[in-house]
Amino acid sequence: MELGITRSGLQGEDAPVEFQRELMVSRLKQALANGRAPRISSSELREDWLLLKKIEDTEQENISRKLEQANHPANQGSDWSTD
């Protein structure tokens, strides 16, 4: 039995970004391993690289959003000024 993941399937929102990144890194490492000629075409390699970049950008956005939420708790919406 063979299982596979497509680029379009990997971009779905169901898989955690960390998992997506690790899969792409593993794929690129395998394709470029041991100084051999890549097992994929240059266009596929470029698509993989761009997808990895997109995944990393999404991961960074998620981290930034979490930090922003931590720095601005929901209860700061009320005005506590002393004027």
DRENPA-793034 format. One record per atom (N, C-alpha, C): residue in one letter; residue number from 1; atom name; x, y, z. Coordinates in Angstrom, 1 decimal. Example, Ala and Ser with C-alpha at 12.3 -4.5 7.8 and 13.67 -1.06 7.14 Angstrom:
# DRENPA-793034
{"a", 1, "N", {13.2, -5.7, 7.8}}
{"a", 1, "CA", {12.3, -4.5, 7.8}}
{"a", 1, "C", {13.2, -3.3, 7.8}}
{"s", 2, "N", {12.8, -2.2, 7.1}}
{"s", 2, "CA", {13.7, -1.1, 7.1}}
{"s", 2, "C", {12.9, 0.0, 7.9}}
END
This chain:
# DRENPA-793034
{"m", 1, "N", {0.8, -1.2, 0.0}}
{"m", 1, "CA", {0.0, 0.0, 0.0}}
{"m", 1, "C", {0.9, 1.2, 0.0}}
{"e", 2, "N", {0.6, 2.2, -0.9}}
{"e", 2, "CA", {1.3, 3.4, -0.9}}
{"e", 2, "C", {0.4, 4.6, -0.5}}
{"l", 3, "N", {0.9, 5.5, 0.3}}
{"l", 3, "CA", {0.2, 6.6, 0.7}}
{"l", 3, "C", {1.0, 7.9, 0.2}}
{"g", 4, "N", {0.3, 8.9, -0.1}}
{"g", 4, "CA", {0.9, 10.1, -0.5}}
{"g", 4, "C", {0.2, 11.4, -0.1}}
{"i", 5, "N", {0.9, 12.4, -0.2}}
{"i", 5, "CA", {0.4, 13.7, 0.1}}
{"i", 5, "C", {0.7, 14.7, -1.1}}
{"t", 6, "N", {-0.4, 15.3, -1.5}}
{"t", 6, "CA", {-0.2, 16.3, -2.7}}
{"t", 6, "C", {0.1, 17.7, -2.1}}
{"r", 7, "N", {0.6, 18.5, -2.9}}
{"r", 7, "CA", {0.8, 19.9, -2.5}}
{"r", 7, "C", {-0.5, 20.6, -2.1}}
{"s", 8, "N", {-1.5, 20.3, -2.9}}
{"s", 8, "CA", {-2.8, 20.9, -2.6}}
{"s", 8, "C", {-3.4, 20.4, -1.4}}
{"g", 9, "N", {-3.2, 19.1, -1.1}}
{"g", 9, "CA", {-3.7, 18.5, 0.1}}
{"g", 9, "C", {-2.9, 19.0, 1.3}}
{"l", 10, "N", {-1.7, 19.3, 1.2}}
{"l", 10, "CA", {-0.8, 19.8, 2.3}}
{"l", 10, "C", {-1.2, 21.2, 2.6}}
{"q", 11, "N", {-1.7, 21.9, 1.7}}
{"q", 11, "CA", {-2.1, 23.3, 2.0}}
{"q", 11, "C", {-3.4, 23.5, 2.7}}
{"g", 12, "N", {-4.1, 22.4, 2.9}}
{"g", 12, "CA", {-5.4, 22.4, 3.6}}
{"g", 12, "C", {-5.2, 22.9, 5.0}}
{"e", 13, "N", {-6.2, 23.4, 5.6}}
{"e", 13, "CA", {-6.1, 23.9, 6.9}}
{"e", 13, "C", {-6.3, 22.9, 8.0}}
{"d", 14, "N", {-6.4, 21.6, 7.6}}
{"d", 14, "CA", {-6.6, 20.5, 8.6}}
{"d", 14, "C", {-5.3, 20.2, 9.3}}
{"a", 15, "N", {-4.2, 20.2, 8.6}}
{"a", 15, "CA", {-2.9, 19.8, 9.1}}
{"a", 15, "C", {-2.3, 21.0, 9.8}}
{"p", 16, "N", {-1.7, 20.7, 11.0}}
{"p", 16, "CA", {-0.9, 21.8, 11.7}}
{"p", 16, "C", {0.2, 22.3, 10.8}}
{"v", 17, "N", {0.5, 23.6, 10.9}}
{"v", 17, "CA", {1.5, 24.2, 10.1}}
{"v", 17, "C", {2.9, 23.5, 10.4}}
{"e", 18, "N", {3.2, 23.2, 11.7}}
{"e", 18, "CA", {4.4, 22.5, 12.0}}
{"e", 18, "C", {4.6, 21.2, 11.2}}
{"f", 19, "N", {3.5, 20.5, 11.1}}
{"f", 19, "CA", {3.5, 19.2, 10.4}}
{"f", 19, "C", {3.8, 19.4, 8.9}}
{"q", 20, "N", {3.1, 20.4, 8.4}}
{"q", 20, "CA", {3.3, 20.8, 7.0}}
{"q", 20, "C", {4.7, 21.1, 6.7}}
{"r", 21, "N", {5.3, 21.9, 7.6}}
{"r", 21, "CA", {6.7, 22.4, 7.4}}
{"r", 21, "C", {7.6, 21.2, 7.4}}
{"e", 22, "N", {7.5, 20.3, 8.4}}
{"e", 22, "CA", {8.3, 19.1, 8.5}}
{"e", 22, "C", {8.3, 18.2, 7.3}}
{"l", 23, "N", {7.0, 18.0, 6.8}}
{"l", 23, "CA", {6.9, 17.2, 5.6}}
{"l", 23, "C", {7.6, 17.8, 4.4}}
{"m", 24, "N", {7.5, 19.1, 4.2}}
{"m", 24, "CA", {8.2, 19.8, 3.1}}
{"m", 24, "C", {9.7, 19.7, 3.3}}
{"v", 25, "N", {10.2, 20.0, 4.5}}
{"v", 25, "CA", {11.6, 19.9, 4.7}}
{"v", 25, "C", {12.1, 18.5, 4.4}}
{"s", 26, "N", {11.4, 17.5, 4.9}}
{"s", 26, "CA", {11.8, 16.1, 4.6}}
{"s", 26, "C", {11.8, 15.8, 3.1}}
{"r", 27, "N", {10.8, 16.3, 2.4}}
{"r", 27, "CA", {10.8, 16.0, 1.0}}
{"r", 27, "C", {11.9, 16.7, 0.3}}
{"l", 28, "N", {12.2, 17.9, 0.6}}
{"l", 28, "CA", {13.3, 18.6, 0.0}}
{"l", 28, "C", {14.7, 17.9, 0.3}}
{"k", 29, "N", {14.8, 17.5, 1.6}}
{"k", 29, "CA", {16.1, 16.8, 1.9}}
{"k", 29, "C", {16.2, 15.6, 1.1}}
{"q", 30, "N", {15.2, 14.8, 1.0}}
{"q", 30, "CA", {15.2, 13.5, 0.2}}
{"q", 30, "C", {15.6, 13.8, -1.2}}
{"a", 31, "N", {14.9, 14.8, -1.8}}
{"a", 31, "CA", {15.2, 15.1, -3.2}}
{"a", 31, "C", {16.6, 15.6, -3.5}}
{"l", 32, "N", {17.2, 16.2, -2.5}}
{"l", 32, "CA", {18.6, 16.8, -2.7}}
{"l", 32, "C", {19.6, 16.0, -2.0}}
{"a", 33, "N", {19.3, 14.8, -1.5}}
{"a", 33, "CA", {20.2, 14.1, -0.6}}
{"a", 33, "C", {21.5, 13.6, -1.4}}
{"n", 34, "N", {22.6, 13.5, -0.6}}
{"n", 34, "CA", {23.8, 12.9, -1.1}}
{"n", 34, "C", {24.4, 13.5, -2.4}}
{"g", 35, "N", {24.1, 14.7, -2.7}}
{"g", 35, "CA", {24.8, 15.4, -3.8}}
{"g", 35, "C", {24.3, 14.8, -5.1}}
{"r", 36, "N", {23.4, 13.9, -5.1}}
{"r", 36, "CA", {22.9, 13.4, -6.4}}
{"r", 36, "C", {22.0, 14.4, -7.1}}
{"a", 37, "N", {21.8, 14.1, -8.4}}
{"a", 37, "CA", {20.8, 15.0, -9.1}}
{"a", 37, "C", {19.5, 14.9, -8.4}}
{"p", 38, "N", {18.8, 16.0, -8.3}}
{"p", 38, "CA", {17.4, 15.9, -7.7}}
{"p", 38, "C", {16.5, 14.9, -8.3}}
{"r", 39, "N", {15.7, 14.2, -7.5}}
{"r", 39, "CA", {14.8, 13.2, -8.0}}
{"r", 39, "C", {13.5, 13.9, -8.6}}
{"i", 40, "N", {13.4, 15.2, -8.5}}
{"i", 40, "CA", {12.3, 15.9, -9.0}}
{"i", 40, "C", {12.8, 17.0, -10.0}}
{"s", 41, "N", {11.9, 17.4, -10.8}}
{"s", 41, "CA", {12.3, 18.4, -11.8}}
{"s", 41, "C", {12.5, 19.8, -11.1}}
{"s", 42, "N", {13.2, 20.7, -11.8}}
{"s", 42, "CA", {13.5, 22.0, -11.3}}
{"s", 42, "C", {12.2, 22.8, -11.0}}
{"s", 43, "N", {11.2, 22.6, -11.8}}
{"s", 43, "CA", {9.9, 23.3, -11.5}}
{"s", 43, "C", {9.3, 22.7, -10.3}}
{"e", 44, "N", {9.3, 21.4, -10.1}}
{"e", 44, "CA", {8.8, 20.8, -8.9}}
{"e", 44, "C", {9.5, 21.3, -7.6}}
{"l", 45, "N", {10.9, 21.3, -7.8}}
{"l", 45, "CA", {11.7, 21.8, -6.7}}
{"l", 45, "C", {11.4, 23.2, -6.3}}
{"r", 46, "N", {11.2, 24.1, -7.3}}
{"r", 46, "CA", {10.8, 25.5, -7.1}}
{"r", 46, "C", {9.4, 25.6, -6.4}}
{"e", 47, "N", {8.5, 24.8, -6.9}}
{"e", 47, "CA", {7.1, 24.8, -6.3}}
{"e", 47, "C", {7.2, 24.3, -4.8}}
{"d", 48, "N", {8.0, 23.3, -4.5}}
{"d", 48, "CA", {8.2, 22.8, -3.1}}
{"d", 48, "C", {8.8, 23.9, -2.3}}
{"w", 49, "N", {9.8, 24.6, -2.8}}
{"w", 49, "CA", {10.5, 25.7, -2.1}}
{"w", 49, "C", {9.5, 26.8, -1.8}}
{"l", 50, "N", {8.7, 27.2, -2.8}}
{"l", 50, "CA", {7.8, 28.3, -2.6}}
{"l", 50, "C", {6.7, 27.9, -1.6}}
{"l", 51, "N", {6.3, 26.6, -1.6}}
{"l", 51, "CA", {5.3, 26.1, -0.7}}
{"l", 51, "C", {5.9, 26.1, 0.7}}
{"l", 52, "N", {7.1, 25.7, 0.9}}
{"l", 52, "CA", {7.8, 25.7, 2.2}}
{"l", 52, "C", {7.8, 27.2, 2.7}}
{"k", 53, "N", {8.1, 28.1, 1.9}}
{"k", 53, "CA", {8.2, 29.5, 2.2}}
{"k", 53, "C", {6.8, 30.0, 2.7}}
{"k", 54, "N", {5.8, 29.6, 2.0}}
{"k", 54, "CA", {4.4, 30.0, 2.3}}
{"k", 54, "C", {4.0, 29.4, 3.7}}
{"i", 55, "N", {4.4, 28.1, 3.9}}
{"i", 55, "CA", {4.1, 27.5, 5.2}}
{"i", 55, "C", {4.8, 28.2, 6.3}}
{"e", 56, "N", {6.1, 28.5, 6.1}}
{"e", 56, "CA", {6.8, 29.2, 7.2}}
{"e", 56, "C", {6.2, 30.6, 7.4}}
{"d", 57, "N", {5.8, 31.3, 6.4}}
{"d", 57, "CA", {5.1, 32.6, 6.6}}
{"d", 57, "C", {3.8, 32.4, 7.4}}
{"t", 58, "N", {3.1, 31.4, 7.1}}
{"t", 58, "CA", {1.8, 31.1, 7.9}}
{"t", 58, "C", {2.2, 30.8, 9.3}}
{"e", 59, "N", {3.2, 30.0, 9.5}}
{"e", 59, "CA", {3.6, 29.7, 10.9}}
{"e", 59, "C", {4.0, 31.0, 11.7}}
{"q", 60, "N", {4.8, 31.9, 11.0}}
{"q", 60, "CA", {5.2, 33.1, 11.6}}
{"q", 60, "C", {4.0, 34.0, 12.0}}
{"e", 61, "N", {3.0, 34.0, 11.1}}
{"e", 61, "CA", {1.8, 34.8, 11.3}}
{"e", 61, "C", {1.0, 34.2, 12.5}}
{"n", 62, "N", {0.9, 32.9, 12.6}}
{"n", 62, "CA", {0.3, 32.3, 13.8}}
{"n", 62, "C", {1.0, 32.6, 15.1}}
{"i", 63, "N", {2.3, 32.6, 15.1}}
{"i", 63, "CA", {3.1, 33.0, 16.3}}
{"i", 63, "C", {2.8, 34.4, 16.6}}
{"s", 64, "N", {2.8, 35.3, 15.7}}
{"s", 64, "CA", {2.6, 36.7, 15.9}}
{"s", 64, "C", {1.2, 36.9, 16.5}}
{"r", 65, "N", {0.2, 36.3, 15.9}}
{"r", 65, "CA", {-1.2, 36.4, 16.4}}
{"r", 65, "C", {-1.3, 35.9, 17.8}}
{"k", 66, "N", {-0.6, 34.8, 18.2}}
{"k", 66, "CA", {-0.7, 34.3, 19.5}}
{"k", 66, "C", {0.0, 35.3, 20.5}}
{"l", 67, "N", {1.1, 35.9, 20.1}}
{"l", 67, "CA", {1.8, 36.8, 20.9}}
{"l", 67, "C", {0.9, 38.1, 21.1}}
{"e", 68, "N", {0.3, 38.5, 20.1}}
{"e", 68, "CA", {-0.6, 39.7, 20.1}}
{"e", 68, "C", {-1.7, 39.5, 21.1}}
{"q", 69, "N", {-2.3, 38.3, 21.0}}
{"q", 69, "CA", {-3.4, 37.9, 21.9}}
{"q", 69, "C", {-3.0, 37.8, 23.3}}
{"a", 70, "N", {-1.8, 37.3, 23.5}}
{"a", 70, "CA", {-1.3, 37.2, 24.9}}
{"a", 70, "C", {-1.0, 38.6, 25.5}}
{"n", 71, "N", {-0.6, 39.5, 24.6}}
{"n", 71, "CA", {-0.3, 40.9, 25.1}}
{"n", 71, "C", {-1.5, 41.8, 25.2}}
{"h", 72, "N", {-2.6, 41.4, 24.6}}
{"h", 72, "CA", {-3.8, 42.2, 24.7}}
{"h", 72, "C", {-5.0, 41.3, 25.1}}
{"p", 73, "N", {-5.1, 40.9, 26.3}}
{"p", 73, "CA", {-6.2, 40.1, 26.8}}
{"p", 73, "C", {-7.5, 40.7, 26.5}}
{"a", 74, "N", {-8.6, 39.8, 26.4}}
{"a", 74, "CA", {-9.9, 40.3, 26.0}}
{"a", 74, "C", {-10.5, 41.3, 27.0}}
{"n", 75, "N", {-10.0, 41.2, 28.3}}
{"n", 75, "CA", {-10.6, 42.1, 29.3}}
{"n", 75, "C", {-10.0, 43.5, 29.2}}
{"q", 76, "N", {-9.1, 43.8, 28.3}}
{"q", 76, "CA", {-8.6, 45.2, 28.1}}
{"q", 76, "C", {-9.5, 46.0, 27.3}}
{"g", 77, "N", {-10.6, 45.5, 26.9}}
{"g", 77, "CA", {-11.6, 46.2, 26.1}}
{"g", 77, "C", {-12.3, 47.3, 26.9}}
{"s", 78, "N", {-12.4, 47.1, 28.2}}
{"s", 78, "CA", {-13.1, 48.1, 29.0}}
{"s", 78, "C", {-12.2, 49.3, 29.3}}
{"d", 79, "N", {-12.7, 50.5, 29.5}}
{"d", 79, "CA", {-11.9, 51.7, 29.7}}
{"d", 79, "C", {-11.7, 51.8, 31.2}}
{"w", 80, "N", {-10.5, 51.7, 31.6}}
{"w", 80, "CA", {-10.1, 51.9, 33.0}}
{"w", 80, "C", {-9.4, 53.2, 33.3}}
{"s", 81, "N", {-9.6, 54.2, 32.5}}
{"s", 81, "CA", {-8.9, 55.4, 32.7}}
{"s", 81, "C", {-9.3, 56.1, 34.0}}
{"t", 82, "N", {-8.4, 56.9, 34.5}}
{"t", 82, "CA", {-8.6, 57.6, 35.8}}
{"t", 82, "C", {-9.0, 59.0, 35.6}}
{"d", 83, "N", {-9.4, 59.4, 34.4}}
{"d", 83, "CA", {-9.7, 60.8, 34.1}}
{"d", 83, "C", {-10.9, 61.3, 34.9}}
END
